[in-house]
Amino acid sequence: MCFDMHKRANQFRLLSTFVFYFDLQVKRMTLFLQSQLDDLVLMITELACCDRKKMNGYSQGHILIESQL
């Protein structure tokens, strides 16, 4: 019986370590994806601002809405 308790305690430690590691990886990936999304939004905004002079028939409201997508 004592062996079973030690075995379960070790399994719990391994599971806790795995969950902790998995949580860190998810947080790291979330930060990475957020930075990629921020870069993409910045690039789209810059393109919209550069193309604003070239586009005819578009109001600034359309450009702002498109840059936020």
N, C-alpha and C positions, 0 to 999 in steps of 0.2 A: 504494500500500500504506500509506503514511503517513497518507493521508486516511482510509482505512478504520479505522485504529487510533484516530484522533482522533474519528471518528464513533462508534465503539463505546464509547470512553471517555465521550463526551457522553451516549450512551444509558444507559450504566451510572449516570452521575451523576443523570440524570433518574429512572431507576428507583429508585435509592437514596433520592432525595428523596421520591418518591411513597410508597415503603414506610415511610419515617420519618413522613411526614404521616399516612398511614393508621393506623399504629400509635398515634400520638398521639390520633387521633380515636376509635379503639377504646377506649383507656384512659380518655378523657374520658367516653365514653358509658357505660362500665362503672361509673365513679364516680357518674355521674348516676343510673343505674339502682339502684345499691346504696343511695344516699341515699333514693330513692323507696321502695325496699323497706323500709328502716329506718323511714321515716315510716309506711308501711302497717302494719308490725308493731306500732309504738307505738300507732297509732290502734285497731287490733283489741284490743290489750291493755287500753287505756283503756275501750273499749266493754265488754269482758268484765268488767272490774272494776266498772263502773257498773251493769251488768245483773245482777251476782251477787246483789244484794239483791232484785231483782225476780223472779228465777227460782226456781221451786219444783221439787224433785225432782232437782236437779243437785247433785252433790258438787263440792267445790273442785277435785278432780282432773280432772273433765270440763272445767271452765272453763280450767284451766291448759293442758290438751291442746289445746283449741280456740283459745286465744290464741296458741299456738306455731305453729299452721297459718297 
